[in-house]
Amino acid sequence: NDHQTDKATHSFEITVPEGKVAVANALPAGDPETSDGWTTWYWDAPDLQATYLTTASVGDFDLRETYYSSSGVPIIDAVDTKLSEDRLNTTNNSLALQDDMIDFFESLFGDHPFNSFGAIVDNDSVGYALETQTRPVYSGVAREGTVAHELAHQWFGNAVSPERWHSIWLNEGWATYAEWLWNEDQRDETAQEAYNGWYNDHDATSDYWEFQIGDPGPHGLFNEQVYDRGAATLHALRVEVGDEAFFAGSRLWLERYNDSAGTSEDFQAVFEEVTGEDLEWFFQIWLWDPVKPPATWTL
């Protein structure tokens, strides 16, 4: 059933011309077998996943040796052998941070939710990355911020999916906010400074604010506001309730809806449970009001 509320385990048996590499989710389920000019590759993904997060990528990949995060998550990368030198260098530098990123996000959100991680970097012109479960796909090059974004999706969007697509800000807003948190940990710019920069980038008269991220509509699922205002919503919530309640609520959200799906209303209810407060007014401002939020959270 091609719907994120009906998740399943997946196994793969992919036969390709000899010399090509087939990469899928999770871990190899045996050595590839070659016969009469064809090679069959086996992969097994025992964790529940939505069908849209499933991948079977075939190409001229350098399937690199498995390495591990500090917590023991196996990481498998497949990098197209046809990448330019510049793109390969950028990709290698970014992928080298995956184990550190896993450690960092685990410290905030709890254990990595699946049995593995890694990357597929294809020499194509698709122009976007996709958070395919355990093994995101990157088009042309893997950049540090994008790797952090797709890794964060393993918690937000993959382990816990949107029950209805109008709650997609819980996917993209969280992944974008995780980039802000990673940058804060690695560099001088704090998440608050990222928020302030976003807030001051759009005048109150801009039609940017007319877009409601609580229900972006079928043609607005990937508008920039879903990402940026989604991230800002989370930061404003953090400022409003404080760090302790914010991260406690985030972990409770992930624990309660793990291997399942939830809505914006469910997310609000989790934070009202953690804080003991009525937060209807807050989510009305951030998800629905077609105006620029007040400067209350611009510290």
C-alpha positions as CSV (number, residue, x, y, z in Angstrom):
1,N,0.0,0.0,0.0
2,D,1.7,3.2,-1.2
3,H,0.9,5.3,1.8
4,Q,3.1,6.4,4.7
5,T,0.6,5.1,7.3
6,D,1.1,1.5,6.1
7,K,4.8,0.8,6.6
8,A,6.4,-2.5,5.8
9,T,9.8,-4.3,5.8
10,H,11.5,-4.7,2.5
11,S,13.9,-7.1,0.8
12,F,15.6,-6.7,-2.5
13,E,16.9,-9.0,-5.2
14,I,18.2,-6.8,-8.1
15,T,19.7,-8.3,-11.2
16,V,21.8,-5.9,-13.4
17,P,24.4,-6.2,-16.2
18,E,27.7,-7.4,-14.8
19,G,29.9,-4.4,-13.8
20,K,27.0,-2.3,-12.6
21,V,26.2,-1.9,-8.8
22,A,22.7,-2.1,-7.3
23,V,22.2,-0.3,-4.0
24,A,19.1,-0.4,-1.9
25,N,18.0,0.4,1.7
26,A,19.7,-0.9,4.9
27,L,22.3,-3.8,4.7
28,P,23.5,-6.4,2.2
29,A,21.8,-9.7,2.6
30,G,24.6,-11.7,1.1
31,D,27.3,-11.4,-1.5
32,P,26.4,-10.4,-5.1
33,E,26.2,-13.4,-7.5
34,T,27.3,-13.2,-11.1
35,S,26.3,-15.6,-13.9
36,D,26.2,-15.3,-17.7
37,G,27.0,-11.6,-17.7
38,W,24.5,-10.6,-15.0
39,T,24.9,-9.8,-11.3
40,T,22.3,-10.1,-8.6
41,W,22.6,-7.9,-5.6
42,Y,20.8,-8.6,-2.3
43,W,19.7,-6.1,0.3
44,D,17.5,-6.4,3.4
45,A,15.6,-3.6,5.2
46,P,14.0,-5.1,8.4
47,D,12.8,-1.8,9.8
48,L,9.4,-0.6,8.9
49,Q,9.4,2.0,6.2
50,A,7.0,3.8,3.9
51,T,7.2,2.9,0.2
52,Y,8.2,6.4,-0.9
53,L,11.4,6.0,1.2
54,T,12.4,2.8,-0.6
55,T,15.2,2.9,-3.2
56,A,16.8,0.7,-5.7
57,S,19.6,2.6,-7.4
58,V,21.7,1.1,-10.2
59,G,24.9,2.6,-11.6
60,D,28.6,2.9,-11.7
61,F,29.0,3.2,-8.0
62,D,32.0,2.8,-5.8
63,L,30.4,0.8,-3.0
64,R,32.7,1.7,-0.1
65,E,33.7,-0.4,2.9
66,T,31.3,-0.2,5.8
67,Y,32.3,2.0,8.8
68,Y,30.6,2.8,12.0
69,S,29.4,5.7,14.2
70,S,30.5,5.8,17.8
71,S,27.2,4.2,18.8
72,G,27.7,1.3,16.3
73,V,25.5,2.4,13.4
74,P,27.0,0.8,10.2
75,I,27.4,3.4,7.4
76,I,27.6,2.3,3.8
77,D,28.2,4.8,1.0
78,A,27.8,4.4,-2.7
79,V,29.5,7.1,-4.8
80,D,29.3,7.5,-8.5
81,T,32.7,6.9,-10.1
82,K,31.9,9.6,-12.7
83,L,31.8,12.6,-10.3
84,S,34.0,15.5,-11.2
85,E,37.1,16.0,-8.9
86,D,35.5,19.1,-7.2
87,R,32.2,17.3,-6.6
88,L,34.0,14.2,-5.4
89,N,36.1,16.2,-2.9
90,T,33.0,18.1,-1.6
91,T,31.2,14.8,-1.3
92,N,34.0,13.0,0.5
93,N,34.4,15.8,3.0
94,S,30.6,15.9,3.7
95,L,30.2,12.1,4.0
96,A,33.2,12.0,6.4
97,L,31.0,13.9,8.9
98,Q,28.2,11.3,8.9
99,D,29.4,9.5,12.0
100,D,29.8,12.8,13.9
101,M,26.3,13.9,12.8
102,I,24.8,10.7,14.0
103,D,26.4,11.1,17.4
104,F,25.2,14.7,17.6
105,F,21.6,14.0,16.7
106,E,21.5,11.0,18.9
107,S,22.5,13.2,21.8
108,L,19.4,15.4,21.1
109,F,16.8,13.0,19.8
110,G,17.8,9.5,21.0
111,D,19.2,6.5,19.2
112,H,19.4,6.4,15.4
113,P,16.0,4.8,14.6
114,F,17.2,2.2,12.0
115,N,19.9,-0.5,11.6
116,S,22.2,1.5,9.3
117,F,22.8,4.7,7.4
118,G,24.9,5.9,4.4
119,A,24.5,7.6,1.1
120,I,24.0,7.2,-2.6
121,V,25.6,10.0,-4.6
122,D,24.7,9.8,-8.3
123,N,26.2,11.7,-11.1
124,D,22.9,13.0,-12.4
125,S,21.0,16.3,-12.8
126,V,17.9,15.6,-10.8
127,G,18.8,18.6,-8.6
128,Y,17.6,17.5,-5.2
129,A,18.3,15.0,-2.4
130,L,15.8,12.5,-1.0
131,E,15.7,11.0,2.5
132,T,15.3,7.4,1.3
133,Q,15.4,5.4,4.5
134,T,18.9,4.6,5.8
135,R,20.5,5.6,2.5
136,P,19.6,9.1,1.2
137,V,20.1,9.9,-2.5
138,Y,22.1,13.0,-3.5
139,S,22.1,14.4,-7.0
140,G,25.5,15.3,-8.3
141,V,27.2,16.1,-5.0
142,A,26.6,15.7,-1.2
143,R,27.0,18.9,0.7
144,E,27.4,19.1,4.5
145,G,24.2,20.9,5.2
146,T,22.2,18.6,2.9
147,V,23.7,15.5,4.6
148,A,22.7,16.8,8.0
149,H,19.2,17.6,6.6
150,E,18.7,14.1,5.2
151,L,20.1,12.4,8.3
152,A,17.7,14.3,10.5
153,H,14.8,13.0,8.3
154,Q,15.6,9.5,9.6
155,W,14.0,10.6,12.8
156,F,11.6,13.2,11.5
157,G,9.7,12.0,8.4
158,N,11.0,8.4,8.3
159,A,10.7,6.9,11.8
160,V,7.7,9.3,12.4
161,S,5.9,10.2,9.2
162,P,3.1,12.7,8.5
163,E,-0.2,11.0,8.8
164,R,-1.6,13.5,6.2
165,W,0.6,15.4,3.8
166,H,-0.6,18.8,5.0
167,S,1.6,18.1,8.1
168,I,4.7,17.9,6.0
169,W,6.2,20.9,7.8
170,L,7.0,18.3,10.6
171,N,9.3,16.6,8.0
172,E,10.9,19.6,6.4
173,G,10.8,22.1,9.2
174,W,12.5,19.6,11.5
175,A,15.2,18.6,9.0
176,T,15.9,22.3,8.4
177,Y,16.0,23.1,12.1
178,A,18.4,20.2,12.6
179,E,20.7,21.9,10.1
180,W,20.5,25.1,12.2
181,L,21.4,23.0,15.3
182,W,24.3,21.3,13.5
183,N,25.7,24.6,12.4
184,E,25.4,25.9,15.9
185,D,27.4,23.0,17.2
186,Q,30.1,23.3,14.5
187,R,30.3,27.0,13.9
188,D,29.8,30.5,15.4
189,E,26.2,31.0,14.1
190,T,23.6,30.0,16.8
191,A,20.1,28.7,16.0
192,Q,18.8,32.0,17.4
193,E,20.9,34.0,14.9
194,A,19.7,31.8,12.1
195,Y,16.1,32.4,13.2
196,N,16.7,36.2,13.5
197,G,18.2,36.2,10.0
198,W,15.2,34.4,8.6
199,Y,12.8,36.7,10.4
200,N,14.4,39.9,9.2
201,D,14.7,38.7,5.6
202,H,11.1,39.2,4.8
203,D,9.2,42.5,5.3
204,A,5.8,42.4,7.0
205,T,4.2,43.4,3.7
206,S,5.6,40.5,1.8
207,D,3.3,37.9,0.4
208,Y,5.7,35.4,1.8
209,W,3.6,35.5,5.0
210,E,0.3,34.6,3.3
211,F,1.3,31.0,2.8
212,Q,-0.1,28.7,5.6
213,I,2.4,25.9,6.4
214,G,-0.3,24.1,8.4
215,D,-2.0,23.1,5.1
216,P,0.3,24.0,2.1
217,G,-2.0,22.3,-0.4
218,P,-0.9,19.7,-3.0
219,H,1.1,22.3,-5.0
220,G,2.8,23.9,-2.0
221,L,4.2,20.8,-0.2
222,F,7.8,21.9,-1.0
223,N,7.5,25.7,-0.9
224,E,10.4,27.3,0.9
225,Q,8.1,28.4,3.8
226,V,7.4,24.7,4.6
227,Y,11.1,24.4,5.3
228,D,12.1,27.8,6.7
229,R,9.0,28.9,8.5
230,G,8.7,25.3,9.7
231,A,12.2,25.5,11.2
232,A,11.4,28.9,12.7
233,T,8.2,27.5,14.2
234,L,10.3,24.9,16.0
235,H,12.8,27.5,17.2
236,A,10.0,29.8,18.4
237,L,8.5,26.8,20.3
238,R,11.9,26.1,21.9
239,V,12.2,29.7,23.0
240,E,8.6,29.7,24.3
241,V,8.8,26.5,26.4
242,G,12.5,26.4,27.2
243,D,15.2,23.9,26.2
244,E,14.3,21.2,28.7
245,A,10.6,21.0,27.7
246,F,11.4,21.4,24.0
247,F,13.8,18.5,23.8
248,A,11.7,16.4,26.2
249,G,8.7,17.0,23.9
250,S,10.7,16.2,20.8
251,R,11.8,12.8,22.3
252,L,8.3,12.0,23.4
253,W,7.0,12.7,19.9
254,L,9.6,10.3,18.4
255,E,8.9,7.6,21.0
256,R,5.2,7.8,20.8
257,Y,4.9,7.8,17.0
258,N,7.9,5.7,16.1
259,D,7.3,3.4,13.2
260,S,4.0,5.2,12.7
261,A,2.7,8.6,11.7
262,G,1.2,11.7,13.3
263,T,-0.3,15.1,12.5
264,S,0.3,18.7,13.5
265,E,-2.5,18.3,16.1
266,D,-0.8,15.2,17.6
267,F,2.5,17.2,17.8
268,Q,0.7,20.1,19.6
269,A,-0.9,17.6,22.0
270,V,2.5,16.2,22.9
271,F,3.9,19.6,23.8
272,E,0.8,20.5,25.7
273,E,1.2,17.3,27.7
274,V,4.9,18.0,28.4
275,T,4.4,21.7,29.3
276,G,0.9,21.5,30.9
277,E,0.1,24.6,28.8
278,D,-2.6,25.4,26.2
279,L,-0.5,26.0,23.1
280,E,-3.4,26.5,20.6
281,W,-2.6,30.2,20.3
282,F,1.1,29.5,19.5
283,F,0.3,27.0,16.7
284,Q,-2.4,29.3,15.3
285,I,0.1,32.0,14.9
286,W,2.8,29.9,13.3
287,L,0.9,27.4,11.2
288,W,-2.2,29.3,10.1
289,D,-2.1,33.1,10.5
290,P,-1.3,34.6,7.1
291,V,0.8,37.5,8.6
292,K,4.3,37.9,9.9
293,P,4.5,36.6,13.5
294,P,5.3,39.2,16.2
295,A,8.9,39.8,17.1
296,T,8.4,38.1,20.5
297,W,10.8,35.3,19.7
298,T,13.5,37.5,18.0
299,L,15.9,37.8,20.9
